[in-house]
Amino acid sequence: MLTHLAIRDIVLIEKLDLSLEEGLGVLTGETGAGKSILLDSLGLALGARGDASLVRTGCDKGSVTASFHPPADHSAYRLLADAEIETGEEGIVIRRIQGADGKSRVLINDQPSSVNLLRQLGGLLAEIHGQHDDRALMDVSFHRTALDAYGELEPKLRKVEVVWAALSSAREAYDAHQARLDRAETERAFLEHALKEMHELDPQPGEEATLADKRQMMMNAEEFSSVVNEAQKAVSDGDTIAALNTALRKLERRREQAKGGLDPVCAALERAVIEMNEAQNQLDAAAREFVLNPAELEKAEERLFALRALARKHKVQVDDLAGLMERFETDLQSIDDGGVMLAKLKAARDEAQTTYDELARKLSDARVKAAVKLDQEILSELAPLRLEKARFETRVETDEARAGPHGIDRVEFLIAANPGTPLAPIVKAASGGELSRFLLALKVVLAARASAPTLVFDEIDTGVGGAVADAIGQRLARMSKGLQVLAVTHSPQVASRADAHLLISKMEEAGDAAGRRMITRVTQLSGEGRREEIARMLSGAEVTSEARAQADRLLSATG
């Protein structure tokens, strides 16, 4: 519900703070006092289009702050969570700042946001309805949503949505595979020729780098061999190893007599002989490794160049040739397997289609039944609203060609306001006053299941009085048992049923005469003040004793 509304420098409102409660609240006052300004301000907080003309003359900016406390499980919290906007015990606080330069800013729980998100959020928190602002009634998509909510069909709808998503995926998979088969069939000759080339070459992952390294080594083999030969000569020059062995044998024969003095020398010479032998063995191995083999070099180059040429032909990297070969094989196999995979995908698609058709028909049947019940309840509400001769029908048109996530139905509310006239869409068949009363009847029936937690009615009682006005008041009061209802009204019958009564008045601000302006004030009425206002609504400019007595009767009858 809307708990607080703060307005600063909007049109005639300099500063206004309203605390609002549950139940039915009414706003009354003379024509031109500023009731529409109050609703325009609330609309701004709910995402209505901003305008520089809303800013109070002489001010740089105006602002509206609206605080809401919807139920803990309300969808508004999920919307804000998806938008990564935190909420806490303070509920949802919306602040809309309108600049005199036309620029507008939105803050939701002190976090900058977009007007688009604000519109979505505002639609979940509150609805403003008037004679010329019944957009929901004119939007046929709302009719289906309202019927589903009334019939408590959301669980069936969710199942249809889930199966529709599965069906869409199955269709996409089947169509993609069919297109792949068609493309592969067209390219069969190309695939067969390409695979023949690839199989003959048999490219391996990482082969290009290995061949390039091997080729480089063989091209440098002569240079490497020359260096190795020089090292071999240095090691074997002067028969170094033989000389070391001879010296070692002589030392070994004197070693025992030296009483350990020759041990370090013998050990060092022994290590030198071993290392020299190892060096000579490694040099011999290297000499064999770096023997230039022109035939092997030519073979490596031919394969490397062939791999690169094939890669250029197919516009891929050499290392991607093996994967491309597998893909070509898969494409060719898809043709040759007789469409086995296609048959599986078709079976999955057909199964999803069957499931969707079954669930969509069940949803459609449930909508038809709910529509009959809704029509009966709406008609029972019309007679007290002086629309006893009107007809109302919820038309459910089933067309499987319109299948989608919401089923196979088109739902539309049709009315005939006068006898003898055919049923027609609401917007074409009702005047402003009739439209408002049809809206009220719909809202009364749908209030518990298809409504925002705060409903605002702008002069829904225009053009009616007496019993009809009283009937409107009764229905607003009835709705306010489960929702917060705010009503701008000129009807004393409606005002007398309110739980809270706000008087909107216009007065001249204090100050020098030259600089004084008109400002709007809001006063919370109770007791004698409320009685006096209802009496004014009954009698007009001059409040009579008869009007006061009538006001007392209205208040006592509804209290």
C-alpha positions as CSV (number, residue, x, y, z in Angstrom):
1,M,0.0,0.0,0.0
2,L,1.0,3.7,-0.4
3,T,2.0,4.9,3.1
4,H,3.4,8.3,2.4
5,L,3.4,10.9,-0.4
6,A,5.7,13.9,-0.3
7,I,5.4,16.6,-2.9
8,R,7.8,19.6,-3.3
9,D,7.3,22.5,-5.8
10,I,4.9,20.8,-8.2
11,V,2.5,23.3,-9.9
12,L,0.6,24.9,-7.1
13,I,2.0,22.6,-4.3
14,E,5.0,24.1,-2.5
15,K,5.3,21.5,0.2
16,L,3.0,18.6,1.0
17,D,3.4,15.5,3.2
18,L,0.6,13.0,3.3
19,S,0.4,9.9,5.4
20,L,-2.0,7.3,4.1
21,E,-3.6,4.3,5.7
22,E,-5.4,1.2,4.6
23,G,-9.0,1.2,3.6
24,L,-10.9,3.8,1.6
25,G,-9.5,7.3,1.4
26,V,-11.3,10.1,-0.4
27,L,-10.1,13.5,-1.7
28,T,-12.6,16.2,-2.0
29,G,-12.7,19.9,-2.7
30,E,-13.9,22.7,-5.0
31,T,-13.3,22.3,-8.7
32,G,-9.8,23.7,-9.5
33,A,-8.5,23.3,-5.9
34,G,-5.7,21.0,-7.1
35,K,-7.0,17.4,-6.9
36,S,-5.7,16.7,-10.3
37,I,-2.3,18.1,-9.3
38,L,-2.2,15.5,-6.5
39,L,-2.9,12.7,-9.0
40,D,-0.5,14.0,-11.5
41,S,2.2,14.0,-8.8
42,L,1.4,10.4,-7.9
43,G,1.4,9.5,-11.6
44,L,4.8,11.1,-11.9
45,A,6.1,8.8,-9.1
46,L,4.6,5.8,-10.9
47,G,6.4,6.5,-14.1
48,A,4.2,8.9,-16.0
49,R,5.9,11.2,-18.6
50,G,7.7,14.1,-17.0
51,D,7.2,17.7,-18.1
52,A,8.9,20.9,-17.2
53,S,5.4,22.6,-16.8
54,L,4.9,20.5,-13.7
55,V,7.6,22.5,-11.8
56,R,6.3,25.3,-9.6
57,T,6.9,28.7,-11.2
58,G,10.2,30.2,-10.0
59,C,11.7,26.9,-9.0
60,D,14.6,24.9,-10.6
61,K,13.0,21.6,-9.9
62,G,10.2,19.7,-8.2
63,S,10.1,16.3,-6.7
64,V,7.6,13.6,-5.6
65,T,8.5,10.9,-3.1
66,A,6.1,7.9,-2.7
67,S,6.6,5.2,-0.1
68,F,5.0,1.8,-0.6
69,H,4.8,-1.3,1.7
70,P,3.5,-4.1,-0.5
71,P,3.1,-7.6,0.9
72,A,6.3,-9.6,1.5
73,D,5.7,-11.9,-1.5
74,H,4.7,-9.2,-3.9
75,S,6.1,-9.3,-7.4
76,A,7.5,-5.8,-7.1
77,Y,10.2,-7.1,-4.8
78,R,11.2,-9.7,-7.5
79,L,11.3,-7.0,-10.1
80,L,13.7,-4.9,-8.0
81,A,15.8,-7.9,-7.1
82,D,16.3,-8.7,-10.8
83,A,17.3,-5.1,-11.3
84,E,19.8,-5.4,-8.4
85,I,18.0,-2.8,-6.3
86,E,18.1,-3.6,-2.6
87,T,15.0,-3.4,-0.5
88,G,14.6,-3.6,3.3
89,E,12.2,-2.8,6.1
90,E,11.5,0.6,4.7
91,G,9.7,-1.1,1.8
92,I,9.9,0.6,-1.6
93,V,10.7,4.4,-1.7
94,I,10.4,6.0,-5.1
95,R,11.7,9.6,-5.7
96,R,11.1,11.4,-9.0
97,I,12.9,14.7,-9.6
98,Q,11.6,16.9,-12.4
99,G,13.8,19.7,-13.6
100,A,12.5,23.0,-15.0
101,D,14.8,22.3,-17.9
102,G,12.7,19.2,-18.8
103,K,15.2,16.6,-17.5
104,S,13.9,14.0,-15.0
105,R,15.7,11.7,-12.6
106,V,14.5,8.5,-10.8
107,L,15.7,7.1,-7.5
108,I,14.3,3.8,-6.2
109,N,15.5,3.1,-2.6
110,D,18.1,5.9,-3.2
111,Q,19.5,4.0,-6.1
112,P,19.5,5.7,-9.6
113,S,17.1,3.9,-12.0
114,S,15.4,4.3,-15.3
115,V,11.9,5.6,-16.1
116,N,11.2,2.3,-17.9
117,L,11.9,0.3,-14.8
118,L,9.8,2.8,-12.8
119,R,6.8,2.3,-15.1
120,Q,7.0,-1.5,-14.6
121,L,7.3,-1.0,-10.9
122,G,4.5,1.6,-10.8
123,G,2.1,-0.7,-12.6
124,L,2.7,-3.4,-10.0
125,L,2.2,-1.0,-7.0
126,A,-0.7,1.2,-8.0
127,E,-3.3,1.8,-10.6
128,I,-4.9,5.2,-11.4
129,H,-8.3,5.0,-13.2
130,G,-10.4,7.8,-14.5
131,Q,-12.9,8.6,-17.2
132,H,-10.2,9.3,-19.7
133,D,-7.4,7.0,-18.5
134,D,-8.7,3.4,-18.6
135,R,-5.8,2.1,-20.7
136,A,-5.9,-1.3,-19.1
137,L,-9.5,-1.8,-20.3
138,M,-8.6,-0.8,-23.8
139,D,-5.6,-3.1,-23.9
140,V,-6.8,-6.5,-25.0
141,S,-3.8,-8.2,-23.5
142,F,-5.0,-7.1,-20.1
143,H,-8.3,-8.9,-20.7
144,R,-6.6,-12.2,-21.0
145,T,-4.4,-11.5,-17.9
146,A,-7.5,-10.4,-15.9
147,L,-9.5,-13.5,-16.9
148,D,-6.6,-15.8,-16.0
149,A,-6.2,-14.1,-12.6
150,Y,-9.9,-14.3,-11.9
151,G,-10.1,-18.0,-12.8
152,E,-6.9,-18.7,-10.8
153,L,-5.5,-20.1,-14.0
154,E,-1.8,-19.0,-13.5
155,P,-0.6,-22.5,-12.7
156,K,-2.1,-23.8,-16.0
157,L,-0.6,-20.8,-17.8
158,R,2.9,-21.5,-16.3
159,K,2.8,-25.1,-17.6
160,V,1.8,-23.8,-21.0
161,E,4.7,-21.3,-21.0
162,V,7.2,-24.0,-20.0
163,V,6.0,-26.4,-22.7
164,W,6.0,-23.7,-25.3
165,A,9.6,-22.9,-24.5
166,A,10.5,-26.6,-24.9
167,L,8.5,-26.8,-28.1
168,S,10.2,-23.8,-29.5
169,S,13.6,-25.3,-28.7
170,A,12.6,-28.7,-30.3
171,R,11.4,-26.9,-33.4
172,E,14.7,-24.9,-33.7
173,A,16.7,-28.1,-33.3
174,Y,14.7,-29.9,-35.9
175,D,14.9,-27.0,-38.4
176,A,18.6,-26.5,-37.8
177,H,19.3,-30.2,-38.5
178,Q,17.1,-30.2,-41.5
179,A,18.9,-27.2,-42.9
180,R,22.2,-28.9,-42.2
181,L,21.1,-32.0,-44.1
182,D,19.9,-30.0,-47.0
183,R,23.2,-28.1,-47.1
184,A,25.2,-31.3,-46.8
185,E,23.2,-33.0,-49.5
186,T,23.9,-30.1,-51.8
187,E,27.6,-30.3,-50.9
188,R,27.9,-34.1,-51.0
189,A,30.3,-34.1,-54.0
190,F,32.4,-31.4,-52.3
191,L,32.4,-33.3,-49.0
192,E,33.5,-36.6,-50.6
193,H,36.3,-34.9,-52.6
194,A,37.5,-32.9,-49.6
195,L,37.5,-35.9,-47.3
196,K,39.4,-38.0,-49.9
197,E,42.1,-35.3,-49.9
198,M,42.1,-35.1,-46.1
199,H,42.2,-38.8,-45.5
200,E,45.2,-39.1,-47.9
201,L,47.1,-36.4,-46.0
202,D,45.7,-37.5,-42.6
203,P,46.5,-34.2,-40.7
204,Q,47.3,-34.6,-37.0
205,P,46.8,-31.9,-34.3
206,G,50.1,-30.1,-33.6
207,E,51.8,-31.6,-36.7
208,E,52.6,-28.3,-38.2
209,A,54.8,-27.2,-35.3
210,T,56.6,-30.6,-35.2
211,L,57.3,-30.5,-38.9
212,A,58.5,-26.9,-38.9
213,D,60.9,-27.7,-36.0
214,K,62.2,-30.8,-37.8
215,R,62.7,-28.9,-41.1
216,Q,64.6,-26.2,-39.3
217,M,66.9,-28.7,-37.6
218,M,67.6,-30.5,-40.9
219,M,68.3,-27.2,-42.7
220,N,70.9,-26.4,-40.0
221,A,72.3,-29.9,-39.9
222,E,75.5,-29.1,-41.8
223,E,76.3,-26.2,-39.5
224,F,75.6,-28.3,-36.4
225,S,77.7,-31.1,-37.8
226,S,80.7,-28.8,-38.3
227,V,80.6,-27.6,-34.7
228,V,80.3,-31.1,-33.4
229,N,83.3,-32.2,-35.5
230,E,85.4,-29.4,-34.1
231,A,84.5,-30.5,-30.6
232,Q,85.4,-34.1,-31.4
233,K,88.8,-33.1,-32.7
234,A,89.4,-31.1,-29.5
235,V,88.5,-34.0,-27.3
236,S,90.5,-36.6,-29.2
237,D,93.4,-34.3,-30.1
238,G,96.8,-35.8,-28.9
239,D,95.1,-38.9,-27.6
240,T,94.1,-37.0,-24.4
241,I,92.1,-39.8,-23.0
242,A,94.8,-42.4,-23.5
243,A,97.4,-40.1,-21.8
244,L,95.1,-39.6,-18.9
245,N,94.5,-43.4,-18.5
246,T,98.3,-44.0,-18.6
247,A,98.9,-41.4,-15.9
248,L,96.1,-42.8,-13.8
249,R,97.6,-46.3,-13.9
250,K,101.0,-45.1,-12.8
251,L,99.5,-43.2,-9.9
252,E,97.4,-46.1,-8.9
253,R,100.6,-48.3,-8.6
254,R,102.2,-45.8,-6.1
255,R,98.9,-45.0,-4.3
256,E,99.4,-47.5,-1.5
257,Q,102.9,-46.3,-0.7
258,A,101.7,-42.7,-0.6
259,K,99.6,-43.5,2.4
260,G,96.5,-41.6,1.0
261,G,98.4,-38.6,-0.4
262,L,97.6,-39.6,-3.9
263,D,93.9,-40.5,-3.3
264,P,92.5,-37.0,-4.3
265,V,94.6,-36.9,-7.4
266,C,93.5,-40.4,-8.4
267,A,89.8,-39.6,-7.8
268,A,90.0,-36.4,-9.8
269,L,91.8,-38.2,-12.8
270,E,89.2,-41.0,-12.6
271,R,86.4,-38.5,-12.9
272,A,88.1,-36.7,-15.7
273,V,88.5,-39.9,-17.7
274,I,84.8,-40.8,-17.2
275,E,83.6,-37.4,-18.2
276,M,85.9,-37.3,-21.3
277,N,84.6,-40.7,-22.3
278,E,81.0,-39.5,-21.8
279,A,81.7,-36.3,-23.8
280,Q,83.2,-38.4,-26.7
281,N,80.1,-40.7,-26.7
282,Q,77.7,-37.7,-26.8
283,L,79.7,-36.0,-29.5
284,D,79.6,-39.2,-31.6
285,A,75.8,-39.5,-31.1
286,A,75.4,-35.8,-32.1
287,A,77.6,-36.4,-35.2
288,R,75.2,-39.2,-36.3
289,E,72.1,-37.0,-35.5
290,F,73.2,-34.1,-37.6
291,V,74.0,-35.9,-40.8
292,L,72.3,-34.0,-43.6
293,N,69.7,-36.2,-45.4
294,P,68.4,-34.3,-48.4
295,A,65.7,-36.9,-49.1
296,E,64.2,-36.7,-45.6
297,L,64.4,-32.8,-45.6
298,E,62.5,-32.8,-48.9
299,K,59.9,-35.2,-47.5
300,A,59.3,-33.0,-44.5
301,E,59.0,-29.9,-46.6
302,E,56.6,-31.4,-49.0
303,R,54.2,-32.5,-46.2
304,L,54.5,-29.2,-44.4
305,F,53.7,-27.3,-47.6
306,A,50.8,-29.7,-48.4
307,L,49.2,-29.2,-45.0
308,R,49.5,-25.4,-45.3
309,A,48.0,-25.5,-48.8
310,L,45.1,-27.6,-47.7
311,A,44.5,-25.2,-44.7
312,R,44.5,-22.2,-47.1
313,K,42.0,-24.0,-49.4
314,H,39.5,-24.4,-46.6
315,K,40.4,-21.1,-44.9
316,V,41.4,-22.6,-41.6
317,Q,44.5,-23.0,-39.5
318,V,46.6,-26.1,-40.1
319,D,45.9,-27.3,-36.6
320,D,42.1,-27.0,-37.3
321,L,42.3,-29.4,-40.3
322,A,41.7,-32.5,-38.1
323,G,38.6,-31.0,-36.6
324,L,37.3,-29.9,-40.0
325,M,37.8,-33.4,-41.3
326,E,35.7,-34.7,-38.4
327,R,33.0,-32.2,-39.1
328,F,32.9,-33.1,-42.8
329,E,32.6,-36.7,-41.8
330,T,29.7,-35.9,-39.5
331,D,28.0,-34.0,-42.3
332,L,28.4,-36.8,-44.7
333,Q,27.4,-39.3,-42.1
334,S,24.2,-37.3,-41.5
335,I,23.3,-37.8,-45.2
336,D,24.2,-41.5,-45.2
337,D,22.5,-42.4,-41.9
338,G,19.1,-42.2,-43.6
339,G,18.0,-39.3,-41.4
340,V,18.1,-41.2,-38.1
341,M,18.9,-38.1,-36.1
342,L,16.3,-36.1,-38.0
343,A,13.7,-38.7,-37.1
344,K,14.7,-38.4,-33.5
345,L,14.4,-34.7,-33.5
346,K,11.1,-34.8,-35.3
347,A,9.8,-37.3,-32.7
348,A,10.9,-34.9,-29.9
349,R,9.3,-32.0,-31.6
350,D,6.0,-33.9,-32.2
351,E,5.9,-35.0,-28.6
352,A,6.4,-31.4,-27.4
353,Q,3.7,-30.3,-29.8
354,T,1.3,-32.9,-28.5
355,T,2.0,-31.9,-24.9
356,Y,1.5,-28.2,-25.7
357,D,-1.7,-28.8,-27.6
358,E,-3.1,-30.8,-24.7
359,L,-2.2,-28.2,-22.1
360,A,-3.3,-25.3,-24.3
361,R,-6.7,-26.9,-24.9
362,K,-7.1,-27.5,-21.1
363,L,-6.2,-23.9,-20.5
364,S,-8.6,-22.7,-23.2
365,D,-11.5,-24.8,-21.7
366,A,-10.8,-23.4,-18.3
367,R,-10.8,-19.9,-19.7
368,V,-14.2,-20.5,-21.3
369,K,-15.6,-21.7,-18.0
370,A,-14.1,-18.8,-16.0
371,A,-15.4,-16.4,-18.6
372,V,-19.0,-17.5,-18.1
373,K,-18.7,-17.1,-14.3
374,L,-17.0,-13.7,-14.7
375,D,-19.8,-12.5,-17.0
376,Q,-22.4,-13.5,-14.4
377,E,-20.6,-11.6,-11.6
378,I,-20.0,-8.5,-13.7
379,L,-23.7,-8.4,-14.8
380,S,-24.8,-8.6,-11.1
381,E,-22.7,-5.5,-10.4
382,L,-24.0,-3.5,-13.3
383,A,-27.6,-3.1,-12.2
384,P,-26.9,-1.0,-9.1
385,L,-24.6,1.2,-11.2
386,R,-27.5,2.2,-13.5
387,L,-26.4,-0.2,-16.2
388,E,-29.1,-2.8,-15.6
389,K,-29.9,-3.0,-19.4
390,A,-26.2,-3.3,-20.4
391,R,-24.7,-6.6,-21.5
392,F,-21.2,-7.8,-20.9
393,E,-19.4,-10.7,-22.5
394,T,-15.9,-12.1,-22.1
395,R,-15.2,-13.5,-25.6
396,V,-12.7,-16.3,-25.8
397,E,-11.7,-17.0,-29.4
398,T,-9.6,-20.1,-29.8
399,D,-7.3,-20.3,-32.8
400,E,-4.3,-22.7,-32.8
401,A,-2.7,-20.5,-35.5
402,R,-2.2,-18.0,-32.7
403,A,-0.4,-20.5,-30.5
404,G,2.2,-18.9,-28.2
405,P,3.5,-18.9,-24.6
406,H,0.1,-17.7,-23.4
407,G,-1.9,-20.4,-25.1
408,I,-4.2,-20.4,-28.2
409,D,-6.8,-17.9,-27.1
410,R,-7.6,-14.3,-27.7
411,V,-9.6,-12.8,-24.9
412,E,-11.6,-9.6,-25.2
413,F,-14.2,-7.9,-23.0
414,L,-17.3,-6.8,-25.0
415,I,-20.2,-4.7,-23.9
416,A,-23.5,-3.3,-25.2
417,A,-24.4,-0.3,-23.1
418,N,-27.9,0.1,-24.5
419,P,-30.6,-2.4,-25.5
420,G,-30.6,-3.3,-29.2
421,T,-27.0,-2.5,-29.8
422,P,-24.5,-5.2,-30.7
423,L,-21.7,-6.2,-28.5
424,A,-18.6,-4.2,-29.2
425,P,-15.1,-3.6,-27.7
426,I,-15.5,-1.5,-24.5
427,V,-13.7,1.6,-25.9
428,K,-16.1,1.8,-28.8
429,A,-19.3,1.0,-26.9
430,A,-19.2,3.1,-23.8
431,S,-19.2,6.8,-23.0
432,G,-16.8,8.2,-20.4
433,G,-19.2,7.8,-17.4
434,E,-20.3,4.3,-18.6
435,L,-16.7,3.3,-19.1
436,S,-15.9,4.3,-15.5
437,R,-18.8,2.3,-14.1
438,F,-17.9,-0.8,-16.2
439,L,-14.3,-0.4,-14.9
440,L,-15.6,-0.2,-11.3
441,A,-17.7,-3.4,-11.8
442,L,-14.7,-5.2,-13.2
443,K,-12.4,-4.0,-10.4
444,V,-14.9,-5.0,-7.8
445,V,-15.1,-8.6,-9.2
446,L,-11.3,-8.8,-9.9
447,A,-10.0,-6.9,-6.9
448,A,-8.8,-9.8,-4.9
449,R,-7.0,-11.5,-7.8
450,A,-6.0,-9.1,-10.6
451,S,-5.2,-5.8,-9.1
452,A,-2.4,-3.7,-7.8
453,P,-2.4,-3.2,-3.9
454,T,-3.3,0.5,-4.3
455,L,-6.2,1.6,-6.6
456,V,-6.9,5.3,-7.3
457,F,-10.2,6.4,-8.9
458,D,-10.4,9.8,-10.4
459,E,-14.0,11.1,-10.3
460,I,-15.4,7.7,-11.2
461,D,-18.8,9.0,-9.9
462,T,-19.0,11.9,-12.4
463,G,-22.5,12.5,-13.8
464,V,-24.3,10.2,-11.3
465,G,-25.9,10.8,-7.9
466,G,-28.4,9.4,-5.4
467,A,-28.6,5.6,-5.4
468,V,-26.0,5.1,-8.1
469,A,-23.5,7.3,-6.2
470,D,-24.3,5.3,-3.1
471,A,-23.8,2.0,-5.0
472,I,-20.4,3.3,-6.2
473,G,-19.5,4.2,-2.6
474,Q,-20.5,0.7,-1.4
475,R,-18.3,-0.9,-4.0
476,L,-15.3,1.3,-3.3
477,A,-15.7,0.5,0.4
478,R,-16.0,-3.2,-0.3
479,M,-12.8,-3.2,-2.4
480,S,-11.0,-1.3,0.4
481,K,-11.4,-4.3,2.7
482,G,-8.7,-6.1,0.7
483,L,-6.9,-3.2,-1.1
484,Q,-6.0,0.4,-0.4
485,V,-8.5,2.5,-2.4
486,L,-8.2,6.3,-3.0
487,A,-11.0,8.2,-4.7
488,V,-11.2,11.7,-5.9
489,T,-14.9,12.4,-5.6
490,H,-17.6,15.1,-5.8
491,S,-20.2,12.6,-4.3
492,P,-21.2,13.0,-0.7
493,Q,-22.5,9.4,-0.7
494,V,-19.0,8.2,-1.6
495,A,-17.2,10.6,0.8
496,S,-19.4,9.4,3.7
497,R,-18.1,5.9,3.4
498,A,-14.4,6.8,3.6
499,D,-12.1,5.7,6.3
500,A,-10.0,8.8,5.7
501,H,-11.1,12.1,4.3
502,L,-8.7,14.6,2.8
503,L,-9.8,18.1,1.8
504,I,-8.0,19.8,-1.1
505,S,-8.1,23.6,-1.1
506,K,-6.5,26.5,-2.8
507,M,-5.4,29.7,-1.1
508,E,-3.2,32.7,-1.6
509,E,0.2,32.4,0.1
510,A,1.3,34.9,2.6
511,G,3.6,37.7,1.7
512,D,3.6,41.0,-0.2
513,A,0.6,41.4,-2.5
514,A,2.8,41.8,-5.5
515,G,4.6,38.5,-5.0
516,R,1.8,36.3,-3.6
517,R,0.8,33.2,-5.5
518,M,-1.9,30.6,-5.2
519,I,-0.9,27.4,-3.4
520,T,-2.7,24.0,-2.8
521,R,-3.2,22.7,0.7
522,V,-4.4,19.3,2.0
523,T,-6.2,19.0,5.3
524,Q,-7.1,15.7,7.1
525,L,-10.8,16.0,8.1
526,S,-12.6,14.3,11.0
527,G,-15.5,15.0,13.1
528,E,-17.1,18.4,12.6
529,G,-14.8,19.3,9.7
530,R,-15.8,16.2,7.8
531,R,-19.5,16.8,8.5
532,E,-19.1,20.4,7.2
533,E,-17.4,19.3,4.0
534,I,-20.0,16.6,3.2
535,A,-22.7,19.2,3.8
536,R,-20.9,21.6,1.4
537,M,-20.9,18.8,-1.2
538,L,-24.6,18.3,-0.7
539,S,-25.7,22.0,-0.9
540,G,-23.0,23.9,-2.8
541,A,-21.5,27.2,-2.0
542,E,-23.9,28.0,0.9
543,V,-24.0,25.3,3.6
544,T,-27.5,25.0,5.0
545,S,-28.8,23.4,8.1
546,E,-30.7,20.9,5.9
547,A,-27.4,19.9,4.3
548,R,-25.8,19.4,7.6
549,A,-28.7,17.2,8.8
550,Q,-28.4,15.2,5.6
551,A,-24.6,14.9,6.1
552,D,-25.3,13.6,9.6
553,R,-27.7,11.0,8.2
554,L,-25.1,9.9,5.6
555,L,-22.4,9.6,8.2
556,S,-24.5,7.7,10.6
557,A,-25.8,5.3,7.9
558,T,-22.3,4.4,6.8
559,G,-20.5,4.6,10.1
